[in-house]
Amino acid sequence: MKKTALSDKVSLSETIAIDERVRELKAQGREVISFGAGQPDAPTPASVGEAGIAAIRGGMTGYTSPAGTMELRKAICEKFQRDQGLDYEPGDIVVSAGAKQSIYMALSALVDPGEEVLIPSPYWVSYPTQVAVVGGVPKVIVTDESTGFKVTPQQLREAITDRTSCLILNSPSNPTGSVYTRSELAALAEVIVSSGIHVITDEIYERIVYDGAEHVSLAALSPEMKERTAVVNGVSKAYSMTGWRIGYFAANRAWAQAATALQSHVCGNPCSISQEAATHALRAADPDVERMVSVFARRRMAVLKWLGQAPAIRLSPPAGAFYAFPDFSAYFHRSFGGEKIGDDLGLARFFIDEAGVALVPGRGFGAPNNLRISYAVADEQIDKGLAAMVEALGKLE
């Protein structure tokens, strides 16, 4: 068949590609510990699962509003008021099949062909592709460890042009785990409001923070900022509901209505059964979230301990999410068995072959010196896998 110019440029998500490679090796009988998955390893809370079962048995299997059920949108409004002090009404909410689709729908309703979307790097792998799919121009703002992988007001101001439509901001971050402070967001908000651009904030990891870090929503800083912001969230990470596929965003009424109209032609509506389960999660499953975050906090410390045993690794310790994003570039010019490790892809292959561990190369996140480690895996796998990784690094000449 003839491929379109767009489809010819788009490849499988790097994180999914690593998962596929691990499945292939395991099917061949190889033992591989994967640090690639971007999903909690805990099961969906039992009460949430029961709510989904009850929805099936209760016959809640038909179409819903394209924007989501009224009851779920009410629960989302309650969540925004409870957690961020943000006042929204159900008409300001759009529920989609995961936060990934929520970001896409928000972009579709805002960005015209040729307009720029600012994306700080390292970024989640799908941001640039989604911008390109809607006809926008991804414009990357490079950040590094010196600022904790956070874009500065000066960088943002210098990147904005008369073609800029919006900024995508992710905090806590995938892949770096960085979390913007209130003062850092306030400084960015001044630039955003004065320039007149909009923002899509990806806050899917908001509940997963450590060491006293505070998640702050940019939209909560001022009425002007709220008017310019689409706040994206979902139940996948906090409630371990990745396969249920429920995300949502809140925005000003015109933005939400435009996205709802587009979504009505894309997927009709998100899954009715999953929406019932998500409603229950938002209203009753917080104790399960707290238990899961305490487990991630313990694993985070184990990851920091192991990475500290490889002195050439540079790491900005994550304050949120469940990822570490070390800089491995000091190892790129070393060799093993006469073969040089040239880049992040070469090192990722070396780890799979020599240590039996899978990490995600950083180039997919716009940071080719780094590799992403997910610690959403069992404690014993963290110890076994990272010990093997550190030992393998010691073999490089």
Secondary structure as UniProt FT lines:
FT   HELIX           5..9
FT   HELIX           14..27
FT   TURN            28..29
FT   STRAND          33..34
FT   HELIX           46..57
FT   TURN            58..59
FT   TURN            66..67
FT   HELIX           70..84
FT   HELIX           90..92
FT   STRAND          93..96
FT   HELIX           99..110
FT   TURN            113..114
FT   STRAND          116..121
FT   HELIX           126..133
FT   TURN            134..135
FT   STRAND          137..142
FT   HELIX           145..147
FT   HELIX           153..159
FT   TURN            162..163
FT   STRAND          164..170
FT   TURN            174..176
FT   HELIX           182..195
FT   STRAND          198..202
FT   TURN            204..207
FT   TURN            211..212
FT   HELIX           218..221
FT   HELIX           223..227
FT   STRAND          229..234
FT   TURN            236..240
FT   HELIX           242..244
FT   STRAND          247..250
FT   HELIX           253..266
FT   HELIX           272..284
FT   HELIX           286..307
FT   TURN            308..309
FT   TURN            311..312
FT   TURN            321..322
FT   STRAND          323..324
FT   HELIX           329..331
FT   TURN            332..333
FT   STRAND          335..336
FT   TURN            337..338
FT   STRAND          339..340
FT   HELIX           344..350
FT   HELIX           351..355
FT   STRAND          357..358
FT   STRAND          360..361
FT   HELIX           362..365
FT   TURN            368..369
FT   STRAND          370..374
FT   HELIX           379..394
//
